[in-house]
Amino acid sequence: MAKVKEQVDLLILGGMVLTMDEALTVVDDGAVAVSGQSIAQVGARADVASRYDAVEILDAGGGLILPGLINAHTHAAMTLFRGLADDLPLMEWLNDYIFPAETHLSGPVVYDGTLLACAEMIRSGTTCFCDMYLFEQEVARGARNAGVRAVVGEVLYDFPSPNYGPPQEGLRYSEQLIRDWKGHPIIHPAVEPHAVYTCSPAYLEQIMDLALRHNVPYIIHLAESPGELEQVREKFGKTPVQHMEDLGLLNHLVIADHSVCLTPHEIELYQSRGVKVAHCPESNMKLASGVAPVPCMLDADIAVGLGTDGCASNNNLDLFQEMDTAAKLHKVHSMDPTVMDAPSVLTMATRGSAAVLGLEHEIGSLEPGKRADIIVVDTRSPHLTPMYNPFSHIVYAARGADVRHTVINGRVVMRDRELLTLDEKRVLARAGEIAVEIRKSVKIKT
């Protein structure tokens, strides 16, 4: 009698599997079985195919099957500001262009900008992103409708917001965001003060109280640039990190975005307090903020993930490009070609970012029981032929446009480059309409 196969929802067959588990296990002719939202089995194609039947099958076409990439820091709806104010220092960029532009935002505009970002991320293999922006209820709704996993938190300032108004309303808005989305399958809430130079000490402490009460991440731009250091030293007589430490705010909930300007002592503080870091090399390069001491942080066993920052300071959400930049930047900065090797950088964009976001038990590697966030990279292109080392290929040769299939939480959201959860033509048309209005209402650097 023929053996009865187990039924699963999805089989991904016919490619090399990079599991990105702790051993960096690679299965040459591999497959992944998906049941519901989770991975049922990862293994040799023959073994998986003999055990399971599936409702749907994705052909990897001899490509690479790996975990979806995880963007540890971005501002999704800033896709609408792409190219608005380039080639400027951080503080001038923020105060003269970005903050004024954001006063014209509304919930519907942020929703449409988020859909544009989700389309770009799905197409380039990002299955989860961590967002800090305005009107985050709309970001959460947009990500949910697009089927993209997201960590969301309203950006909080010590001045009126175009969304919630006065600062204390920001706390109420953030708490409601937590109540509305905590426990959702793909939307994960956080609290997100903008920076120590835009939030008073008392406000930073109130925000931490909220994070501790609900056990959610506390995400903040920290030590991003020399300009920030100078501004904070003038105001408080200390560095941004030391300011946070003296307030008793460095702890395991903190995700410190950028962390470019750190002393060796501050790296030790991060390690001892459990602070995690989102590294955004292209944005830091473009704004001339400096080079974050990522190799030193990794040596200190600090969790470091990879982010793009927003499209107004990058100007894209392609984590393949970000990986290539991260690897090369740290090599030339240290004058050591062995620093930030390809497996380490790919780990940073997958398992590392998952650890930063507190999602390491759910995503970041292809292992049974984890959520099925999976991408397939098509290697049948001149720039990906021949292939000797798949990790090197992903970091140094592949592009976002090489992603063929994208699966998030067990759901196929892109098949053969076709978006299945978004009306791409409508998303692009709406972004064009919004751009016309932005041109009328804000200063654009030319």
C-alpha positions as CSV (number, residue, x, y, z in Angstrom):
1,M,0.0,0.0,0.0
2,A,1.3,3.4,-0.9
3,K,2.2,5.6,1.9
4,V,-0.3,8.4,2.6
5,K,1.4,11.8,2.5
6,E,0.8,14.6,5.0
7,Q,-1.1,17.6,3.6
8,V,0.5,21.0,3.9
9,D,-0.4,24.4,2.4
10,L,2.7,25.2,0.5
11,L,5.8,23.4,-0.8
12,I,8.8,25.4,-2.1
13,L,10.9,23.0,-4.2
14,G,14.0,22.9,-6.4
15,G,16.5,25.3,-5.0
16,M,19.5,25.6,-2.6
17,V,18.2,26.3,0.9
18,L,20.2,28.8,3.0
19,T,18.6,28.2,6.4
20,M,20.5,30.9,8.2
21,D,20.3,28.9,11.4
22,E,23.1,29.1,13.9
23,A,25.2,26.5,12.0
24,L,24.4,28.3,8.6
25,T,23.1,25.0,7.3
26,V,22.9,24.8,3.5
27,V,20.8,22.1,1.7
28,D,22.0,21.8,-1.9
29,D,18.8,20.4,-3.5
30,G,16.4,21.5,-0.9
31,A,12.8,22.2,-0.1
32,V,10.6,23.9,2.5
33,A,7.1,22.7,3.6
34,V,4.7,25.2,5.0
35,S,1.6,24.5,7.1
36,G,-0.6,27.4,7.9
37,Q,1.7,30.3,9.0
38,S,4.6,28.1,10.0
39,I,7.4,26.0,8.6
40,A,6.7,22.3,8.9
41,Q,10.0,20.9,7.5
42,V,13.2,22.0,5.8
43,G,15.3,19.4,4.1
44,A,16.4,17.6,1.0
45,R,13.9,17.9,-1.8
46,A,13.5,14.1,-2.2
47,D,12.7,13.7,1.5
48,V,10.2,16.7,1.7
49,A,8.5,15.8,-1.5
50,S,8.1,12.1,-0.5
51,R,6.5,13.1,2.8
52,Y,4.1,16.0,1.9
53,D,1.4,16.9,-0.6
54,A,0.6,20.6,-0.9
55,V,-2.3,22.8,-2.0
56,E,0.3,25.1,-3.7
57,I,3.8,24.5,-5.0
58,L,6.4,27.2,-5.8
59,D,9.2,26.2,-8.1
60,A,12.5,27.7,-7.0
61,G,13.9,27.0,-10.5
62,G,17.3,26.1,-9.1
63,G,17.6,29.4,-7.3
64,L,18.3,30.2,-3.6
65,I,15.7,29.7,-0.9
66,L,16.3,31.8,2.2
67,P,14.6,33.6,5.0
68,G,13.0,36.9,4.1
69,L,15.2,39.9,4.8
70,I,14.3,42.1,7.8
71,N,14.6,45.9,7.6
72,A,15.5,46.9,11.2
73,H,14.9,50.6,10.7
74,T,12.9,52.6,8.2
75,H,10.2,55.3,7.8
76,A,8.0,53.6,5.2
77,A,5.8,56.4,4.1
78,M,8.9,58.6,3.4
79,T,8.9,56.8,0.0
80,L,6.8,59.8,-0.9
81,F,9.8,62.1,-0.1
82,R,12.3,60.2,-2.2
83,G,14.7,62.7,-3.7
84,L,13.0,65.7,-2.1
85,A,16.1,67.0,-0.2
86,D,19.3,65.3,-1.1
87,D,23.0,66.3,-0.4
88,L,22.4,68.1,2.9
89,P,23.7,67.7,6.5
90,L,21.4,65.8,8.8
91,M,20.2,68.8,10.9
92,E,19.6,71.0,7.9
93,W,17.9,68.1,6.1
94,L,15.6,67.6,9.1
95,N,14.8,71.1,10.2
96,D,14.6,72.9,6.8
97,Y,13.0,70.2,4.6
98,I,11.7,67.0,6.3
99,F,10.0,68.4,9.4
100,P,8.2,71.1,7.3
101,A,7.2,68.6,4.7
102,E,5.7,66.3,7.4
103,T,3.3,69.0,8.6
104,H,1.4,68.4,5.3
105,L,0.9,64.7,6.0
106,S,-2.4,63.1,6.7
107,G,-3.5,59.6,7.6
108,P,-4.6,58.7,4.0
109,V,-1.3,60.0,2.6
110,V,0.7,57.9,5.0
111,Y,-1.4,54.9,4.2
112,D,-0.7,55.3,0.5
113,G,3.0,55.9,1.1
114,T,3.1,52.7,3.2
115,L,1.6,50.7,0.4
116,L,4.3,52.1,-2.0
117,A,7.0,51.0,0.5
118,C,5.4,47.6,0.9
119,A,5.4,47.1,-2.8
120,E,9.0,48.0,-3.0
121,M,9.9,45.7,-0.1
122,I,8.0,42.7,-1.3
123,R,9.7,43.0,-4.7
124,S,13.1,43.2,-3.1
125,G,12.8,40.4,-0.6
126,T,12.0,42.2,2.6
127,T,9.4,40.4,4.6
128,C,9.5,42.4,7.8
129,F,10.3,46.1,8.5
130,C,10.5,48.2,11.7
131,D,8.8,51.5,11.2
132,M,9.1,54.9,13.0
133,Y,6.8,57.5,11.5
134,L,3.6,59.5,11.9
135,F,0.0,58.2,11.6
136,E,1.3,54.7,12.6
137,Q,-2.2,53.3,12.8
138,E,-2.3,53.8,9.0
139,V,1.2,52.3,8.6
140,A,-0.1,49.2,10.6
141,R,-3.2,49.1,8.4
142,G,-1.2,49.4,5.2
143,A,1.3,46.7,6.2
144,R,-1.5,44.4,7.3
145,N,-3.4,44.8,4.0
146,A,-0.2,44.3,2.0
147,G,0.6,41.2,4.1
148,V,4.0,42.5,5.2
149,R,5.2,41.8,8.8
150,A,5.9,45.1,10.6
151,V,7.0,46.5,13.9
152,V,5.2,49.9,14.2
153,G,5.5,52.8,16.6
154,E,4.5,56.4,16.4
155,V,7.4,58.9,16.4
156,L,7.2,61.0,19.6
157,Y,8.5,64.6,19.9
158,D,8.4,67.3,22.5
159,F,6.6,69.6,20.1
160,P,3.2,69.2,18.4
161,S,2.8,66.4,15.9
162,P,0.8,66.7,12.7
163,N,-1.0,63.5,13.8
164,Y,-1.7,63.6,17.6
165,G,-1.0,67.2,18.5
166,P,0.6,67.9,21.9
167,P,3.2,65.5,23.4
168,Q,1.0,64.0,26.0
169,E,-1.5,63.0,23.3
170,G,1.4,61.1,21.8
171,L,1.6,58.8,24.8
172,R,-2.1,58.1,24.6
173,Y,-1.9,57.5,20.9
174,S,1.0,55.1,21.4
175,E,-0.8,53.2,24.1
176,Q,-3.9,52.8,21.9
177,L,-1.6,51.5,19.1
178,I,-0.3,48.9,21.5
179,R,-3.7,47.8,22.6
180,D,-5.0,47.6,19.1
181,W,-2.2,45.5,17.6
182,K,-0.5,43.6,20.3
183,G,-0.9,39.9,19.6
184,H,-1.6,40.4,15.9
185,P,0.0,37.7,13.6
186,I,2.1,40.1,11.6
187,I,1.9,43.6,13.2
188,H,4.0,44.2,16.4
189,P,3.7,47.5,18.3
190,A,6.5,49.5,19.8
191,V,7.1,53.0,21.4
192,E,9.4,55.3,19.6
193,P,10.8,58.6,20.9
194,H,12.5,60.4,18.0
195,A,15.8,61.3,19.7
196,V,17.2,62.8,22.9
197,Y,17.5,66.2,21.3
198,T,13.7,66.2,20.4
199,C,12.4,64.8,23.6
200,S,12.9,66.1,27.1
201,P,14.3,63.9,29.9
202,A,10.9,63.7,31.5
203,Y,9.2,62.7,28.2
204,L,11.8,60.0,27.5
205,E,11.1,58.6,31.0
206,Q,7.3,58.6,30.5
207,I,7.8,56.8,27.2
208,M,10.0,54.2,28.9
209,D,7.3,53.7,31.5
210,L,4.9,52.9,28.7
211,A,7.3,50.4,27.1
212,L,7.9,48.6,30.4
213,R,4.2,48.4,31.2
214,H,3.5,46.7,27.9
215,N,6.8,45.0,27.4
216,V,7.3,46.4,23.9
217,P,10.5,47.8,22.2
218,Y,11.7,51.3,22.9
219,I,13.1,52.5,19.6
220,I,15.1,55.8,19.3
221,H,17.6,57.5,17.0
222,L,20.8,57.6,19.2
223,A,24.3,58.9,18.6
224,E,23.6,59.2,14.9
225,S,26.0,62.0,14.0
226,P,28.6,64.4,15.3
227,G,26.0,67.2,15.0
228,E,23.8,65.4,17.4
229,L,26.7,64.9,19.9
230,E,27.5,68.6,19.8
231,Q,23.9,69.6,20.3
232,V,23.3,67.2,23.2
233,R,26.6,68.2,24.8
234,E,25.6,71.9,24.7
235,K,22.3,71.1,26.2
236,F,23.1,68.4,28.8
237,G,26.9,68.4,29.1
238,K,27.2,64.8,28.0
239,T,26.9,62.4,25.1
240,P,23.5,61.1,24.0
241,V,24.3,57.6,25.2
242,Q,25.5,58.8,28.6
243,H,22.5,61.0,28.9
244,M,20.2,57.9,28.4
245,E,22.3,56.0,30.9
246,D,22.2,58.7,33.5
247,L,18.4,58.8,33.1
248,G,18.3,55.0,33.7
249,L,16.9,54.4,30.3
250,L,19.4,52.0,28.8
251,N,17.9,48.5,29.0
252,H,17.0,45.4,27.0
253,L,14.0,47.1,25.4
254,V,16.1,49.8,23.7
255,I,16.8,49.6,20.0
256,A,19.3,52.3,19.3
257,D,19.0,53.3,15.6
258,H,22.3,54.3,13.9
259,S,24.7,54.4,16.9
260,V,27.5,55.9,14.8
261,C,29.3,58.0,17.4
262,L,30.1,55.6,20.3
263,T,33.0,55.4,22.7
264,P,34.5,52.1,23.8
265,H,32.8,52.7,27.2
266,E,29.5,53.2,25.5
267,I,29.8,50.0,23.6
268,E,30.4,48.3,27.0
269,L,27.3,50.0,28.3
270,Y,25.2,48.7,25.3
271,Q,26.5,45.2,26.0
272,S,25.9,45.2,29.8
273,R,22.4,46.8,29.4
274,G,21.2,44.6,26.6
275,V,20.8,47.5,24.1
276,K,20.3,46.4,20.5
277,V,21.3,48.3,17.4
278,A,19.9,49.0,13.9
279,H,22.7,49.7,11.5
280,C,21.9,51.9,8.5
281,P,25.1,52.3,6.5
282,E,23.8,54.0,3.3
283,S,21.9,56.7,5.1
284,N,24.8,57.3,7.4
285,M,27.1,57.6,4.4
286,K,24.7,59.9,2.4
287,L,24.2,62.3,5.3
288,A,28.0,62.1,6.2
289,S,27.1,61.0,9.7
290,G,30.1,58.7,10.0
291,V,30.7,54.9,10.2
292,A,29.2,53.0,13.1
293,P,31.6,50.7,15.0
294,V,29.6,47.6,14.0
295,P,32.5,45.1,14.0
296,C,33.3,46.2,17.6
297,M,29.7,45.8,18.6
298,L,29.5,42.4,17.1
299,D,32.7,41.4,18.9
300,A,31.0,42.5,22.1
301,D,28.0,40.2,21.4
302,I,25.6,43.2,20.9
303,A,22.6,42.3,18.6
304,V,23.0,44.3,15.4
305,G,20.5,44.3,12.6
306,L,20.5,46.0,9.2
307,G,18.2,48.8,8.1
308,T,17.8,51.2,5.2
309,D,16.4,54.2,7.0
310,G,13.8,56.1,5.0
311,C,13.7,56.8,1.3
312,A,14.4,60.5,1.9
313,S,17.9,59.6,3.1
314,N,18.8,56.4,1.2
315,N,16.9,56.5,-1.4
316,N,15.6,53.0,-1.6
317,L,14.5,50.1,0.6
318,D,16.6,47.4,-1.1
319,L,18.4,45.4,1.6
320,F,20.4,43.5,-1.0
321,Q,22.1,46.8,-1.8
322,E,22.4,47.6,1.9
323,M,24.2,44.4,2.6
324,D,26.7,45.0,-0.2
325,T,27.3,48.5,1.2
326,A,27.7,47.3,4.8
327,A,30.3,44.7,3.9
328,K,32.4,47.0,1.8
329,L,32.1,50.1,4.0
330,H,33.5,48.3,7.0
331,K,36.3,46.7,5.0
332,V,37.6,49.9,3.7
333,H,37.0,51.8,7.0
334,S,39.1,49.2,8.9
335,M,41.4,48.5,6.0
336,D,40.8,44.8,6.6
337,P,39.2,42.8,3.8
338,T,38.2,40.0,6.2
339,V,35.9,42.2,8.3
340,M,32.1,41.7,7.8
341,D,32.3,38.7,5.6
342,A,29.3,37.7,3.5
343,P,27.8,35.1,6.0
344,S,28.1,37.7,8.8
345,V,26.3,40.4,6.8
346,L,23.5,38.1,5.6
347,T,23.1,37.0,9.2
348,M,22.8,40.6,10.2
349,A,20.0,41.1,7.6
350,T,18.1,38.0,8.8
351,R,18.6,36.4,12.2
352,G,20.4,39.5,13.5
353,S,17.6,41.9,12.6
354,A,15.1,39.4,14.1
355,A,17.0,39.4,17.4
356,V,17.1,43.2,17.4
357,L,13.3,43.4,17.0
358,G,12.7,40.7,19.6
359,L,11.3,38.3,17.0
360,E,14.2,35.8,16.9
361,H,11.9,33.0,18.0
362,E,9.5,33.6,15.1
363,I,11.5,34.7,12.1
364,G,15.1,35.2,10.7
365,S,15.9,31.6,9.8
366,L,14.2,28.6,8.1
367,E,13.6,26.2,10.9
368,P,10.5,24.0,11.7
369,G,8.1,25.9,13.9
370,K,9.2,29.3,12.8
371,R,6.9,31.6,10.8
372,A,7.1,31.0,7.1
373,D,8.8,34.3,5.9
374,I,10.7,33.0,2.8
375,I,12.1,34.4,-0.4
376,V,13.4,32.7,-3.5
377,V,16.2,34.4,-5.5
378,D,16.4,33.6,-9.2
379,T,20.0,32.9,-10.1
380,R,19.4,32.4,-13.8
381,S,21.0,35.7,-14.8
382,P,24.5,36.7,-16.2
383,H,25.4,38.6,-13.1
384,L,24.6,35.5,-11.0
385,T,26.5,33.0,-13.1
386,P,28.5,31.0,-12.2
387,M,27.9,30.5,-8.5
388,Y,30.6,29.2,-6.2
389,N,29.5,30.6,-2.8
390,P,25.8,31.3,-2.2
391,F,26.5,33.7,0.7
392,S,28.9,35.7,-1.4
393,H,26.4,35.7,-4.2
394,I,23.6,37.1,-2.1
395,V,25.7,39.9,-0.5
396,Y,27.9,41.0,-3.4
397,A,26.1,40.1,-6.6
398,A,22.3,39.7,-6.1
399,R,19.9,42.6,-6.4
400,G,16.4,43.1,-5.0
401,A,15.1,42.7,-8.5
402,D,16.4,39.1,-8.5
403,V,13.7,38.0,-6.0
404,R,11.2,35.7,-7.8
405,H,8.9,34.7,-5.0
406,T,8.0,36.2,-1.6
407,V,6.1,34.4,1.2
408,I,5.1,36.1,4.4
409,N,3.5,34.3,7.3
410,G,2.8,31.4,5.0
411,R,1.1,33.5,2.4
412,V,2.4,33.9,-1.1
413,V,2.5,37.7,-1.6
414,M,4.6,37.7,-4.8
415,R,4.8,34.8,-7.3
416,D,7.0,35.1,-10.4
417,R,7.5,38.8,-9.8
418,E,3.7,39.5,-9.7
419,L,2.4,41.2,-6.5
420,L,-0.6,39.3,-5.2
421,T,-1.7,41.5,-2.3
422,L,-1.5,45.0,-3.9
423,D,-2.8,46.7,-7.0
424,E,0.6,47.9,-8.1
425,K,-0.8,50.2,-10.8
426,R,-3.1,51.9,-8.4
427,V,-0.3,52.3,-5.7
428,L,2.0,53.9,-8.2
429,A,-0.7,56.2,-9.7
430,R,-1.7,57.4,-6.2
431,A,2.0,58.1,-5.3
432,G,2.2,60.3,-8.4
433,E,-0.9,62.2,-7.4
434,I,0.5,62.9,-3.9
435,A,3.8,64.0,-5.4
436,V,2.0,66.7,-7.4
437,E,0.5,68.1,-4.1
438,I,3.9,67.9,-2.3
439,R,5.5,69.9,-5.0
440,K,2.9,72.6,-4.5
441,S,3.2,72.8,-0.7
442,V,6.9,72.3,0.4
443,K,10.4,73.4,-0.4
444,I,12.2,71.0,-2.7
445,K,16.0,71.2,-3.0
446,T,17.0,71.4,-6.6
